[in-house]
């Protein structure tokens, strides 16, 4: 039986991010390390990744408008481990919604179908990750 590599990759990414923020002198590298901490900075919540939900090709998901470059979107199922809802420069409100009561979505970024897959993985964590 092959062991799932994702937990190890997530631990490595977390360690690289924290080490990189401490030791990096290059502004470009520092910016990349900071992106790993984005959930906390945009929402005020501390989280722990439970699993990869999917790696989605934006073009194959039919998101509009089309872009002249390629984008892959990674979705993770996370557990909130602390913090409180805190608005930021990028996030004016933080709320949770039932699956059938989603607000209007930014269709250039995400679709109702992709959000539905997130809910499905939350209900059934044994599902394998999706890959386009």
Phi, psi and omega per residue, in radians:
X1 nan 2.211 -3.133
X2 -1.435 2.357 3.135
X3 -1.403 2.435 3.126
X4 -1.129 2.143 -3.097
X5 -1.371 -0.285 -3.009
X6 -1.048 -0.763 3.127
X7 -1.006 -0.685 3.109
X8 -1.156 -0.712 3.116
X9 -1.118 -0.722 3.128
X10 -1.112 -0.769 3.104
X11 -1.073 -0.740 3.129
X12 -1.117 -0.777 3.134
X13 -1.060 -0.746 3.114
X14 -1.090 -0.787 -3.133
X15 -1.132 -0.742 3.122
X16 -1.081 -0.759 -3.136
X17 -1.046 -0.866 -3.078
X18 -1.199 -0.714 3.094
X19 -1.161 -0.755 -3.136
X20 -1.074 -0.728 3.125
X21 -1.104 -0.603 -3.103
X22 -1.322 -0.741 -2.992
X23 -1.784 -0.298 -3.050
X24 -1.194 2.411 3.066
X25 -1.924 -0.332 -3.102
X26 -1.429 2.136 -3.132
X27 -1.008 -0.627 3.119
X28 -1.088 -0.830 3.133
X29 -1.103 -0.741 3.136
X30 -1.035 -0.727 3.112
X31 -1.060 -0.742 -3.136
X32 -1.131 -0.735 3.127
X33 -1.130 -0.618 -3.117
X34 -1.188 -0.490 -3.140
X35 -1.086 -0.508 3.132
X36 -1.111 -0.485 -3.104
X37 -1.645 0.297 -2.990
X38 -1.072 -0.662 -3.108
X39 -0.985 -0.851 -3.133
X40 -1.102 -0.801 -3.068
X41 -1.170 -0.549 -3.111
X42 -1.594 -0.361 -3.061
X43 -2.152 -0.413 -3.049
X44 1.571 -0.074 -3.140
X45 -1.677 2.432 2.959
X46 -1.588 2.397 -3.073
X47 -2.328 2.849 3.024
X48 -2.263 2.218 3.137
X49 -1.216 2.257 3.081
X50 -1.683 -0.654 3.140
X51 -2.937 2.798 2.990
X52 -1.424 2.186 3.072
X53 -1.424 -0.817 -3.123
X54 -3.076 2.807 3.013
X55 -2.059 1.982 -3.014
X56 -2.009 2.363 3.049
X57 -1.451 2.035 -3.076
X58 -0.942 -0.730 -3.133
X59 -1.120 -0.731 -3.108
X60 -1.241 -0.342 3.117
X61 -1.504 -0.084 3.071
X62 1.300 0.385 3.105
X63 -1.265 2.494 -3.072
X64 -2.154 2.660 0.004
X65 -1.363 2.879 3.052
X66 -1.183 2.585 3.102
X67 -1.943 2.680 -3.132
X68 -1.391 0.128 3.113
X69 -2.354 2.963 -3.033
X70 -1.720 2.417 -3.139
X71 -2.295 2.296 2.963
X72 -1.916 2.399 -3.132
X73 -1.954 2.221 3.114
X74 -1.851 2.209 3.125
X75 -1.972 2.322 -3.141
X76 -2.151 2.491 2.979
X77 -1.560 2.133 -3.081
X78 -2.134 2.719 3.044
X79 -1.898 2.341 3.061
X80 -1.353 2.180 -3.118
X81 -1.914 -0.129 3.140
X82 3.008 -3.061 3.120
X83 1.506 3.114 3.100
X84 -2.438 2.736 3.136
X85 -1.023 2.148 -3.103
X86 -2.432 2.100 3.097
X87 -1.181 2.755 -3.139
X88 -2.483 -3.056 3.095
X89 -1.053 -0.622 -3.099
X90 -1.628 -0.257 -3.042
X91 -2.309 1.955 -3.100
X92 -1.478 -0.471 3.122
X93 -2.500 2.568 3.064
X94 -2.165 2.064 3.125
X95 -2.538 2.724 3.021
X96 -1.909 2.482 -3.078
X97 -2.222 2.480 2.979
X98 -1.113 2.697 -3.070
X99 -0.979 -0.650 -3.091
X100 -1.522 0.052 -3.119
X101 -2.233 0.655 3.134
X102 -1.161 2.492 3.050
X103 -1.302 3.090 3.066
X104 -1.039 2.306 -3.089
X105 -1.704 2.727 2.997
X106 -1.424 1.690 -2.998
X107 -1.149 -0.213 3.036
X108 -1.368 -0.273 -3.056
X109 -1.946 -0.614 -3.025
X110 -2.719 2.732 3.128
X111 -2.105 2.825 3.069
X112 -1.025 -0.638 3.142
X113 -1.111 -0.745 3.127
X114 -1.151 -0.718 3.083
X115 -1.097 -0.690 3.098
X116 -1.047 -0.676 3.089
X117 -1.098 -0.651 3.102
X118 -1.085 -0.791 3.104
X119 -1.096 -0.700 3.127
X120 -1.079 -0.744 3.118
X121 -1.187 -0.549 3.079
X122 -1.174 -0.721 3.119
X123 -1.238 -0.597 -3.054
X124 -2.250 1.325 -3.062
X125 -1.100 -0.230 3.116
X126 -1.333 -0.184 3.133
X127 -1.046 2.474 3.047
X128 -1.293 2.771 3.096
X129 -1.114 2.545 3.080
X130 -1.543 2.491 3.085
X131 -2.399 2.226 3.056
X132 -1.403 nan nan
